[in-house]
Amino acid sequence: MLAAIVLALIAGLAIGSFLNVVIYRVPRGESVVSPRSRCPHCGHEITAIENVPVFSWLALRGRCRSCKEPISWRYPAIELLTGVLYAGVVAVRFDDGAQIALGLILATALVPITFIDLEFKRIPNVITYPTAVALIVAGCILDLHGEPERLLAAAIVVAPFLLLTLVLSRSMGMGDVKLMGVLGLGLGRALAPGLFFAFISGTLVGVGLMLRFGMRARKTAVPFGPFLAAGGVFAFCFGASLWDSYVDTFHH
C-alpha cells in the first residue's frame, strides 16, 4: 500500500505540472499541447531539467533560469496539491480499483477548475464535458453495477439547480450546475454530504466577507466552484459512510 501511495504521489506531481499548463492556457483559448512551456517574461523555453515538479522550482529558487524573474509559487503548489490528492485517493480507496479510477479522474478535473474559477470566475466546458464522459466510461467499464446510482445522482442534482438557475439567473452559474453533475457521476450517493459541505463552507465565507467588508461584500463575486471542489474531496473521503449512517439512523 505504501508503494502504491508513493507512486500515486509521483504521478500526481507530474500531472500537476501539466495542469499548470491547463490552468494558464485554457482560459486564454490556447493549445495545451504546443508550444512548449516558456517563461512568460522572457520567452525562455523550459527544458526538461527545469520542469521537474516542485524540485526545479526549489533548485531555481523560484526564478527563471534565463531572466531571473520570479516564478509564481502557485506552480509548485498546484503540483504538490495534485500529488497529495492522488496519494489521498489511493490511500482512502486502496482496495477498490473502480473508486480509485473515478477519484483520480475527479481530482484531475477539480484542480484546474478550482484555480480557473478563482481567477476568471468561470468553469470551462472543455474541462467539465470530457470529465463527464471519462467518468461515465470508467464507471461502465469498472463498476457497471454502481453506474445507475451515479447517473441518478447526477440527474437529481442537476435538474432542480438547472431550473433554479434559469428562473433566477443570478442564483448560480451554469458552470456550477454542470460541475454538480460531474460530481454526481463520480460520487453517487456520496454527493449529498459533499453538497452540504460546499454550501455550508460557501455560506460561512460569505458571512465572513460581509462581517469584514460590510455591504461592499455584496458586490464581490465569490466563485462557487472551489467550494464544490472542496465538497467533492470531502464527499469522496467521507460522503458514502455519512450517507449510509444517516439512512440507517432514519430507517431505525
MIDOSE-1310 file (N, C-alpha, C; in nm, 2 decimals, decimal comma, always signed):
residues 252
mlaa	+0,08/-0,12/+0,00/+0,00/+0,00/+0,00/+0,09/+0,13/+0,00; +0,19/+0,13/+0,08/+0,28/+0,24/+0,09/+0,34/+0,27/-0,05; +0,39/+0,16/-0,12/+0,45/+0,18/-0,25/+0,35/+0,24/-0,35; +0,22/+0,19/-0,34/+0,12/+0,25/-0,43/+0,09/+0,39/-0,40
ivla	+0,09/+0,43/-0,28/+0,07/+0,57/-0,24/+0,18/+0,66/-0,29; +0,31/+0,61/-0,28/+0,42/+0,69/-0,33/+0,42/+0,70/-0,48; +0,38/+0,60/-0,55/+0,37/+0,60/-0,69/+0,26/+0,70/-0,73; +0,15/+0,70/-0,66/+0,04/+0,79/-0,69/+0,09/+0,94/-0,67
liag	+0,16/+0,96/-0,56/+0,22/+1,09/-0,53/+0,31/+1,14/-0,64; +0,39/+1,05/-0,69/+0,48/+1,09/-0,80/+0,41/+1,12/-0,93; +0,31/+1,03/-0,96/+0,22/+1,05/-1,08/+0,15/+1,19/-1,07; +0,10/+1,21/-0,95/+0,02/+1,34/-0,92/+0,11/+1,46/-0,94
laig	+0,23/+1,45/-0,90/+0,32/+1,57/-0,92/+0,34/+1,59/-1,07; +0,36/+1,49/-1,15/+0,38/+1,50/-1,29/+0,25/+1,56/-1,36; +0,14/+1,50/-1,32/+0,01/+1,55/-1,37/-0,01/+1,70/-1,33; +0,02/+1,73/-1,21/+0,01/+1,87/-1,16/+0,09/+1,96/-1,25
sfln	+0,21/+1,92/-1,30/+0,29/+2,01/-1,39/+0,21/+2,04/-1,52; +0,14/+1,93/-1,57/+0,06/+1,96/-1,69/-0,06/+2,04/-1,66; -0,12/+2,02/-1,54/-0,24/+2,10/-1,50/-0,21/+2,25/-1,49; -0,08/+2,28/-1,46/-0,04/+2,42/-1,46/-0,06/+2,48/-1,60
vviy	-0,02/+2,40/-1,70/-0,04/+2,45/-1,84/-0,19/+2,47/-1,87; -0,27/+2,37/-1,82/-0,41/+2,38/-1,85/-0,47/+2,50/-1,79; -0,43/+2,53/-1,66/-0,49/+2,65/-1,59/-0,45/+2,78/-1,66; -0,33/+2,78/-1,71/-0,28/+2,91/-1,77/-0,34/+2,92/-1,91
rvpr	-0,35/+2,82/-1,99/-0,38/+2,83/-2,13/-0,53/+2,82/-2,17; -0,60/+2,73/-2,10/-0,74/+2,71/-2,14/-0,82/+2,83/-2,13; -0,82/+2,91/-2,02/-0,90/+3,04/-2,02/-0,86/+3,14/-2,13; -0,74/+3,12/-2,18/-0,69/+3,22/-2,28/-0,71/+3,16/-2,42
gesv	-0,77/+3,04/-2,43/-0,80/+2,98/-2,56/-0,68/+2,93/-2,63; -0,57/+2,90/-2,56/-0,45/+2,85/-2,62/-0,45/+2,69/-2,61; -0,37/+2,64/-2,70/-0,35/+2,49/-2,70/-0,27/+2,45/-2,58; -0,31/+2,33/-2,52/-0,23/+2,28/-2,41/-0,12/+2,19/-2,45
vspr	-0,11/+2,16/-2,58/-0,01/+2,07/-2,64/+0,11/+2,14/-2,69; +0,09/+2,25/-2,76/+0,20/+2,32/-2,81/+0,17/+2,47/-2,81; +0,27/+2,56/-2,80/+0,42/+2,52/-2,80/+0,46/+2,47/-2,66; +0,59/+2,44/-2,64/+0,64/+2,40/-2,51/+0,63/+2,52/-2,42
srcp	+0,63/+2,48/-2,29/+0,62/+2,58/-2,18/+0,74/+2,68/-2,19; +0,70/+2,81/-2,17/+0,80/+2,92/-2,18/+0,79/+3,01/-2,06; +0,89/+3,08/-2,03/+0,89/+3,19/-1,93/+0,80/+3,30/-1,98; +0,70/+3,34/-1,91/+0,61/+3,45/-1,96/+0,68/+3,58/-1,96
hcgh	+0,80/+3,60/-1,90/+0,87/+3,72/-1,90/+0,96/+3,74/-2,02; +1,05/+3,64/-2,04/+1,15/+3,65/-2,15/+1,13/+3,55/-2,26; +1,03/+3,46/-2,25/+1,01/+3,36/-2,36/+1,10/+3,24/-2,36; +1,19/+3,23/-2,26/+1,28/+3,12/-2,25/+1,21/+2,99/-2,24
eita	+1,24/+2,90/-2,33/+1,17/+2,77/-2,34/+1,22/+2,68/-2,22; +1,12/+2,63/-2,15/+1,16/+2,55/-2,03/+1,21/+2,41/-2,07; +1,33/+2,38/-2,02/+1,39/+2,25/-2,06/+1,34/+2,14/-1,96; +1,37/+2,02/-1,99/+1,32/+1,91/-1,91/+1,37/+1,91/-1,77
ienv	+1,50/+1,95/-1,76/+1,56/+1,96/-1,62/+1,50/+2,07/-1,54; +1,45/+2,17/-1,61/+1,38/+2,29/-1,54/+1,24/+2,26/-1,51; +1,19/+2,15/-1,55/+1,04/+2,12/-1,54/+1,01/+2,00/-1,45; +1,11/+1,97/-1,37/+1,08/+1,86/-1,27/+0,99/+1,92/-1,16
pvfs	+0,87/+1,86/-1,14/+0,77/+1,92/-1,04/+0,84/+1,95/-0,91; +0,81/+2,06/-0,86/+0,84/+2,12/-0,73/+1,00/+2,13/-0,71; +1,07/+2,03/-0,74/+1,22/+2,03/-0,72/+1,29/+2,14/-0,81; +1,24/+2,15/-0,93/+1,31/+2,25/-1,02/+1,28/+2,39/-0,97
wlal	+1,16/+2,42/-0,92/+1,13/+2,55/-0,87/+1,21/+2,58/-0,74; +1,23/+2,48/-0,66/+1,32/+2,50/-0,54/+1,46/+2,52/-0,58; +1,51/+2,44/-0,68/+1,65/+2,45/-0,72/+1,68/+2,58/-0,78; +1,58/+2,64/-0,85/+1,60/+2,77/-0,92/+1,56/+2,88/-0,83
rgrc	+1,52/+2,85/-0,70/+1,49/+2,95/-0,61/+1,37/+3,04/-0,65; +1,28/+2,97/-0,73/+1,16/+3,04/-0,77/+1,18/+3,15/-0,87; +1,29/+3,13/-0,95/+1,32/+3,23/-1,06/+1,35/+3,17/-1,19; +1,33/+3,24/-1,30/+1,36/+3,19/-1,43/+1,51/+3,17/-1,45
rsck	+1,55/+3,07/-1,51/+1,70/+3,04/-1,52/+1,76/+3,14/-1,61; +1,68/+3,20/-1,71/+1,74/+3,29/-1,81/+1,73/+3,43/-1,76; +1,61/+3,48/-1,73/+1,60/+3,63/-1,70/+1,60/+3,66/-1,55; +1,59/+3,55/-1,47/+1,59/+3,57/-1,32/+1,46/+3,63/-1,26
epis	+1,36/+3,65/-1,35/+1,23/+3,70/-1,30/+1,17/+3,59/-1,21; +1,09/+3,64/-1,11/+1,03/+3,54/-1,02/+0,92/+3,45/-1,09; +0,92/+3,33/-1,05/+0,82/+3,23/-1,09/+0,72/+3,21/-0,98; +0,59/+3,23/-1,01/+0,49/+3,22/-0,90/+0,50/+3,09/-0,82
wryp	+0,47/+3,11/-0,69/+0,47/+2,99/-0,60/+0,35/+2,90/-0,63; +0,26/+2,95/-0,71/+0,14/+2,87/-0,75/+0,17/+2,75/-0,82; +0,28/+2,75/-0,90/+0,32/+2,64/-0,99/+0,35/+2,52/-0,90; +0,45/+2,53/-0,81/+0,48/+2,41/-0,73/+0,37/+2,38/-0,63
aiel	+0,29/+2,48/-0,59/+0,17/+2,45/-0,50/+0,07/+2,36/-0,57; +0,04/+2,39/-0,70/-0,05/+2,31/-0,77/+0,00/+2,17/-0,80; +0,13/+2,16/-0,83/+0,19/+2,02/-0,84/+0,18/+1,94/-0,72; +0,21/+2,01/-0,60/+0,21/+1,94/-0,47/+0,07/+1,90/-0,44
ltgv	-0,03/+1,99/-0,46/-0,17/+1,97/-0,43/-0,22/+1,85/-0,51; -0,19/+1,84/-0,64/-0,23/+1,73/-0,72/-0,17/+1,60/-0,67; -0,04/+1,60/-0,64/+0,03/+1,48/-0,58/-0,04/+1,43/-0,46; -0,07/+1,53/-0,37/-0,13/+1,49/-0,24/-0,27/+1,43/-0,27
lyag	-0,35/+1,49/-0,36/-0,48/+1,44/-0,39/-0,47/+1,30/-0,45; -0,38/+1,28/-0,54/-0,36/+1,14/-0,60/-0,33/+1,04/-0,49; -0,23/+1,08/-0,40/-0,19/+0,99/-0,30/-0,31/+0,96/-0,20; -0,39/+1,07/-0,17/-0,50/+1,05/-0,09/-0,61/+0,96/-0,14
vvav	-0,63/+0,97/-0,27/-0,73/+0,88/-0,34/-0,69/+0,74/-0,32; -0,57/+0,71/-0,35/-0,52/+0,57/-0,33/-0,53/+0,52/-0,19; -0,49/+0,61/-0,10/-0,49/+0,57/+0,04/-0,63/+0,54/+0,09; -0,73/+0,63/+0,05/-0,87/+0,61/+0,10/-0,94/+0,49/+0,04
rfdd	-0,91/+0,47/-0,09/-0,98/+0,36/-0,16/-0,88/+0,25/-0,21; -0,79/+0,22/-0,13/-0,68/+0,13/-0,18/-0,74/-0,01/-0,22; -0,85/-0,06/-0,17/-0,90/-0,19/-0,20/-1,01/-0,18/-0,31; -1,03/-0,07/-0,37/-1,14/-0,06/-0,47/-1,08/+0,01/-0,59
gaqi	-1,05/-0,07/-0,70/-0,99/-0,01/-0,82/-1,08/+0,08/-0,89; -1,21/+0,05/-0,89/-1,30/+0,14/-0,96/-1,31/+0,28/-0,90; -1,32/+0,28/-0,76/-1,32/+0,41/-0,69/-1,19/+0,49/-0,71; -1,08/+0,42/-0,71/-0,96/+0,49/-0,74/-0,96/+0,56/-0,87
algl	-1,00/+0,49/-0,97/-1,01/+0,54/-1,11/-1,10/+0,67/-1,11; -1,22/+0,65/-1,05/-1,31/+0,76/-1,05/-1,26/+0,88/-0,97; -1,19/+0,85/-0,86/-1,13/+0,95/-0,78/-1,02/+1,03/-0,85; -0,94/+0,96/-0,92/-0,83/+1,02/-0,99/-0,88/+1,11/-1,10
ilat	-0,98/+1,07/-1,17/-1,04/+1,15/-1,28/-1,10/+1,28/-1,22; -1,17/+1,26/-1,11/-1,23/+1,38/-1,04/-1,11/+1,48/-0,99; -1,01/+1,42/-0,93/-0,90/+1,51/-0,88/-0,84/+1,58/-1,00; -0,82/+1,52/-1,11/-0,75/+1,58/-1,22/-0,83/+1,69/-1,28
alvp	-0,97/+1,68/-1,27/-1,05/+1,79/-1,31/-1,07/+1,90/-1,21; -1,08/+1,87/-1,09/-1,11/+1,96/-0,98/-1,00/+2,07/-0,96; -0,88/+2,02/-0,98/-0,77/+2,12/-0,95/-0,77/+2,23/-1,05; -0,77/+2,21/-1,18/-0,78/+2,32/-1,28/-0,91/+2,40/-1,26
itfi	-1,02/+2,33/-1,24/-1,15/+2,40/-1,23/-1,14/+2,50/-1,11; -1,08/+2,46/-1,00/-1,07/+2,55/-0,88/-1,00/+2,67/-0,91; -0,88/+2,66/-0,97/-0,79/+2,78/-0,99/-0,84/+2,86/-1,11; -0,90/+2,80/-1,21/-0,95/+2,89/-1,32/-1,07/+2,96/-1,27
dlef	-1,16/+2,90/-1,19/-1,28/+2,97/-1,14/-1,24/+3,08/-1,04; -1,13/+3,06/-0,96/-1,09/+3,16/-0,87/-1,04/+3,29/-0,95; -0,97/+3,26/-1,06/-0,91/+3,38/-1,13/-1,00/+3,44/-1,23; -1,08/+3,35/-1,30/-1,16/+3,40/-1,42/-1,31/+3,40/-1,39
krip	-1,35/+3,34/-1,28/-1,49/+3,34/-1,24/-1,57/+3,26/-1,34; -1,52/+3,15/-1,40/-1,59/+3,06/-1,49/-1,53/+2,92/-1,48; -1,61/+2,83/-1,52/-1,57/+2,69/-1,53/-1,58/+2,64/-1,67; -1,47/+2,62/-1,74/-1,47/+2,59/-1,88/-1,54/+2,45/-1,92
nvit	-1,62/+2,46/-2,02/-1,69/+2,33/-2,07/-1,58/+2,23/-2,12; -1,47/+2,29/-2,17/-1,37/+2,20/-2,22/-1,31/+2,11/-2,11; -1,33/+2,14/-1,99/-1,29/+2,05/-1,88/-1,40/+1,97/-1,83; -1,52/+2,03/-1,81/-1,63/+1,95/-1,75/-1,69/+1,85/-1,84
ypta	-1,70/+1,87/-1,97/-1,76/+1,78/-2,06/-1,67/+1,65/-2,08; -1,54/+1,67/-2,11/-1,46/+1,54/-2,11/-1,45/+1,47/-1,98; -1,46/+1,54/-1,87/-1,46/+1,47/-1,74/-1,58/+1,39/-1,72; -1,70/+1,44/-1,76/-1,82/+1,37/-1,75/-1,82/+1,24/-1,83
vali	-1,77/+1,25/-1,96/-1,75/+1,14/-2,04/-1,66/+1,03/-1,98; -1,55/+1,08/-1,93/-1,45/+0,99/-1,88/-1,51/+0,92/-1,76; -1,58/+0,98/-1,67/-1,64/+0,92/-1,56/-1,75/+0,82/-1,60; -1,83/+0,85/-1,70/-1,93/+0,75/-1,74/-1,86/+0,63/-1,80
vagc	-1,76/+0,65/-1,89/-1,69/+0,53/-1,95/-1,62/+0,45/-1,84; -1,55/+0,52/-1,75/-1,48/+0,44/-1,64/-1,58/+0,37/-1,56; -1,69/+0,43/-1,53/-1,79/+0,36/-1,44/-1,85/+0,24/-1,52; -1,88/+0,25/-1,65/-1,93/+0,14/-1,72/-1,83/+0,02/-1,73
ildl	-1,71/+0,05/-1,74/-1,61/-0,05/-1,76/-1,57/-0,11/-1,62; -1,56/-0,03/-1,52/-1,50/-0,08/-1,39/-1,61/-0,11/-1,29; -1,72/-0,05/-1,30/-1,82/-0,06/-1,19/-1,96/-0,04/-1,25; -2,00/-0,13/-1,34/-2,13/-0,12/-1,41/-2,25/-0,13/-1,31
hgep	-2,23/-0,21/-1,20/-2,34/-0,22/-1,11/-2,37/-0,09/-1,04; -2,27/-0,01/-1,01/-2,29/+0,12/-0,94/-2,32/+0,24/-1,04; -2,31/+0,21/-1,17/-2,33/+0,32/-1,26/-2,47/+0,38/-1,26; -2,58/+0,31/-1,24/-2,71/+0,37/-1,23/-2,72/+0,47/-1,12
erll	-2,66/+0,43/-1,00/-2,67/+0,52/-0,89/-2,60/+0,65/-0,92; -2,48/+0,65/-0,99/-2,41/+0,77/-1,02/-2,49/+0,86/-1,12; -2,54/+0,79/-1,22/-2,62/+0,86/-1,32/-2,75/+0,93/-1,26; -2,81/+0,86/-1,16/-2,93/+0,91/-1,10/-2,89/+1,03/-1,01
aaai	-2,77/+1,02/-0,94/-2,73/+1,13/-0,85/-2,70/+1,25/-0,94; -2,64/+1,24/-1,05/-2,62/+1,35/-1,14/-2,75/+1,41/-1,19; -2,84/+1,33/-1,23/-2,97/+1,38/-1,28/-3,05/+1,45/-1,17; -3,05/+1,39/-1,05/-3,13/+1,45/-0,94/-3,07/+1,59/-0,90
vvap	-2,94/+1,60/-0,90/-2,89/+1,73/-0,85/-2,89/+1,84/-0,96; -2,87/+1,80/-1,09/-2,87/+1,89/-1,20/-3,01/+1,95/-1,22; -3,11/+1,87/-1,23/-3,24/+1,91/-1,26/-3,29/+2,03/-1,18; -3,30/+2,03/-1,05/-3,35/+2,14/-0,97/-3,26/+2,27/-0,98
flll	-3,13/+2,25/-0,98/-3,04/+2,36/-0,98/-3,04/+2,43/-1,12; -3,06/+2,34/-1,22/-3,07/+2,40/-1,36/-3,19/+2,49/-1,37; -3,30/+2,44/-1,32/-3,43/+2,51/-1,32/-3,41/+2,64/-1,24; -3,35/+2,63/-1,12/-3,33/+2,75/-1,04/-3,25/+2,85/-1,11
tlvl	-3,14/+2,81/-1,18/-3,05/+2,90/-1,25/-3,12/+2,97/-1,36; -3,21/+2,89/-1,43/-3,28/+2,95/-1,55/-3,38/+3,05/-1,50; -3,45/+3,02/-1,39/-3,55/+3,11/-1,33/-3,49/+3,24/-1,27; -3,39/+3,21/-1,18/-3,32/+3,32/-1,11/-3,17/+3,32/-1,17
srsm	-3,15/+3,40/-1,27/-3,03/+3,40/-1,35/-2,91/+3,43/-1,26; -2,93/+3,50/-1,15/-2,81/+3,53/-1,07/-2,78/+3,43/-0,95; -2,87/+3,33/-0,94/-2,85/+3,24/-0,83/-2,73/+3,16/-0,83; -2,69/+3,11/-0,96/-2,58/+3,02/-0,97/-2,54/+3,02/-1,12
gmgd	-2,41/+3,00/-1,14/-2,37/+2,99/-1,28/-2,39/+2,86/-1,34; -2,41/+2,85/-1,47/-2,43/+2,72/-1,54/-2,31/+2,63/-1,52; -2,19/+2,69/-1,51/-2,07/+2,61/-1,48/-2,08/+2,53/-1,35; -2,13/+2,60/-1,25/-2,15/+2,53/-1,12/-2,25/+2,41/-1,13
vklm	-2,36/+2,44/-1,21/-2,46/+2,33/-1,22/-2,39/+2,21/-1,29; -2,32/+2,24/-1,40/-2,25/+2,13/-1,47/-2,15/+2,05/-1,38; -2,08/+2,13/-1,30/-1,98/+2,07/-1,21/-2,06/+1,98/-1,11; -2,17/+2,02/-1,06/-2,25/+1,93/-0,97/-2,28/+1,80/-1,04
gvlg	-2,32/+1,81/-1,17/-2,35/+1,69/-1,24/-2,23/+1,60/-1,25; -2,11/+1,66/-1,28/-1,99/+1,58/-1,29/-1,96/+1,51/-1,15; -1,98/+1,59/-1,04/-1,95/+1,53/-0,91/-2,05/+1,41/-0,89; -2,17/+1,43/-0,93/-2,27/+1,32/-0,92/-2,22/+1,19/-0,99
lglg	-2,17/+1,21/-1,11/-2,12/+1,10/-1,19/-2,00/+1,03/-1,13; -1,93/+1,10/-1,04/-1,81/+1,04/-0,98/-1,84/+0,99/-0,84; -1,94/+1,05/-0,77/-1,96/+1,02/-0,63/-2,09/+0,94/-0,60; -2,19/+0,94/-0,68/-2,31/+0,87/-0,65/-2,38/+0,93/-0,52
rala	-2,42/+0,84/-0,43/-2,49/+0,88/-0,31/-2,40/+0,97/-0,22; -2,27/+0,96/-0,23/-2,18/+1,04/-0,15/-2,19/+1,19/-0,19; -2,26/+1,22/-0,30/-2,27/+1,36/-0,34/-2,34/+1,45/-0,24; -2,45/+1,39/-0,18/-2,53/+1,47/-0,09/-2,45/+1,54/+0,03
pglf	-2,37/+1,46/+0,10/-2,29/+1,53/+0,21/-2,19/+1,63/+0,15; -2,14/+1,60/+0,03/-2,05/+1,69/-0,04/-2,11/+1,82/-0,07; -2,23/+1,82/-0,12/-2,30/+1,95/-0,15/-2,33/+2,02/-0,02; -2,37/+1,95/+0,08/-2,39/+2,01/+0,21/-2,27/+2,08/+0,26
fafi	-2,16/+2,02/+0,25/-2,03/+2,08/+0,29/-2,00/+2,20/+0,20; -2,02/+2,19/+0,07/-1,99/+2,31/-0,02/-2,08/+2,43/+0,02; -2,21/+2,41/+0,04/-2,30/+2,52/+0,07/-2,27/+2,58/+0,21; -2,24/+2,50/+0,30/-2,21/+2,55/+0,44/-2,08/+2,63/+0,44
sgtl	-1,98/+2,57/+0,37/-1,85/+2,64/+0,37/-1,86/+2,77/+0,29; -1,94/+2,77/+0,18/-1,96/+2,89/+0,10/-2,03/+3,00/+0,18; -2,13/+2,95/+0,25/-2,21/+3,05/+0,33/-2,12/+3,11/+0,44; -2,04/+3,03/+0,50/-1,95/+3,08/+0,61/-1,85/+3,19/+0,55
vgvg	-1,80/+3,16/+0,44/-1,71/+3,25/+0,37/-1,78/+3,38/+0,34; -1,90/+3,37/+0,28/-1,98/+3,48/+0,25/-2,01/+3,57/+0,37; -2,05/+3,50/+0,48/-2,08/+3,58/+0,61/-1,95/+3,65/+0,66; -1,84/+3,57/+0,65/-1,71/+3,63/+0,69/-1,68/+3,76/+0,61
lmlr	-1,70/+3,75/+0,48/-1,67/+3,87/+0,39/-1,76/+3,99/+0,43; -1,89/+3,96/+0,46/-1,98/+4,06/+0,50/-1,94/+4,13/+0,63; -1,90/+4,04/+0,73/-1,85/+4,10/+0,85/-1,72/+4,18/+0,84; -1,64/+4,14/+0,74/-1,51/+4,21/+0,72/-1,53/+4,34/+0,64
fgmr	-1,61/+4,33/+0,53/-1,62/+4,44/+0,44/-1,76/+4,51/+0,44; -1,85/+4,46/+0,52/-1,98/+4,52/+0,52/-2,06/+4,50/+0,40; -2,14/+4,60/+0,36/-2,22/+4,60/+0,24/-2,14/+4,59/+0,11; -2,02/+4,63/+0,11/-1,94/+4,62/-0,01/-1,92/+4,48/-0,05
arkt	-1,93/+4,38/+0,04/-1,90/+4,24/+0,01/-2,01/+4,19/-0,08; -2,13/+4,25/-0,08/-2,23/+4,21/-0,17/-2,20/+4,23/-0,32; -2,11/+4,32/-0,35/-2,06/+4,35/-0,48/-1,95/+4,26/-0,52; -1,90/+4,18/-0,43/-1,78/+4,09/-0,46/-1,83/+3,96/-0,50
avpf	-1,80/+3,92/-0,62/-1,84/+3,79/-0,68/-1,75/+3,68/-0,62; -1,80/+3,59/-0,55/-1,72/+3,48/-0,49/-1,75/+3,35/-0,57; -1,66/+3,30/-0,64/-1,68/+3,18/-0,73/-1,72/+3,06/-0,64; -1,82/+2,98/-0,68/-1,87/+2,87/-0,60/-1,79/+2,74/-0,64
gpfl	-1,73/+2,74/-0,76/-1,66/+2,62/-0,80/-1,56/+2,56/-0,70; -1,47/+2,65/-0,64/-1,38/+2,59/-0,54/-1,45/+2,53/-0,42; -1,56/+2,58/-0,38/-1,64/+2,52/-0,27/-1,69/+2,38/-0,31; -1,74/+2,38/-0,43/-1,79/+2,25/-0,48/-1,68/+2,15/-0,49
aagg	-1,56/+2,19/-0,54/-1,44/+2,11/-0,54/-1,40/+2,05/-0,41; -1,40/+2,14/-0,31/-1,37/+2,10/-0,17/-1,48/+2,00/-0,12; -1,60/+2,03/-0,15/-1,71/+1,94/-0,11/-1,69/+1,80/-0,18; -1,65/+1,80/-0,31/-1,62/+1,68/-0,37/-1,51/+1,59/-0,31
vfaf	-1,41/+1,66/-0,27/-1,30/+1,59/-0,20/-1,35/+1,54/-0,06; -1,43/+1,62/+0,01/-1,48/+1,57/+0,14/-1,58/+1,45/+0,12; -1,66/+1,46/+0,01/-1,75/+1,35/-0,02/-1,68/+1,22/-0,05; -1,57/+1,23/-0,13/-1,50/+1,12/-0,17/-1,44/+1,04/-0,05
cfga	-1,40/+1,12/+0,05/-1,34/+1,06/+0,17/-1,44/+1,01/+0,27; -1,55/+1,09/+0,29/-1,64/+1,06/+0,40/-1,79/+1,05/+0,35; -1,82/+1,09/+0,23/-1,96/+1,10/+0,19/-2,04/+0,98/+0,20; -1,99/+0,87/+0,15/-2,07/+0,74/+0,14/-2,10/+0,69/+0,28
slwd	-2,00/+0,69/+0,37/-2,02/+0,65/+0,51/-2,12/+0,74/+0,58; -2,11/+0,87/+0,56/-2,20/+0,96/+0,63/-2,35/+0,94/+0,58; -2,36/+0,92/+0,44/-2,49/+0,90/+0,39/-2,55/+0,76/+0,44; -2,47/+0,66/+0,44/-2,52/+0,53/+0,49/-2,56/+0,54/+0,64
syvd	-2,48/+0,61/+0,72/-2,51/+0,62/+0,86/-2,65/+0,70/+0,88; -2,66/+0,80/+0,80/-2,79/+0,88/+0,80/-2,91/+0,79/+0,77; -2,89/+0,72/+0,66/-3,01/+0,63/+0,61/-3,04/+0,53/+0,72; -2,93/+0,46/+0,78/-2,95/+0,36/+0,88/-3,02/+0,42/+1,00
tfhh	-2,98/+0,54/+1,04/-3,04/+0,60/+1,16/-3,19/+0,64/+1,13; -3,21/+0,69/+1,01/-3,35/+0,73/+0,98/-3,44/+0,61/+0,96; -3,38/+0,50/+0,91/-3,46/+0,38/+0,89/-3,50/+0,32/+1,03; -3,41/+0,32/+1,12/-3,44/+0,26/+1,25/-3,53/+0,36/+1,34
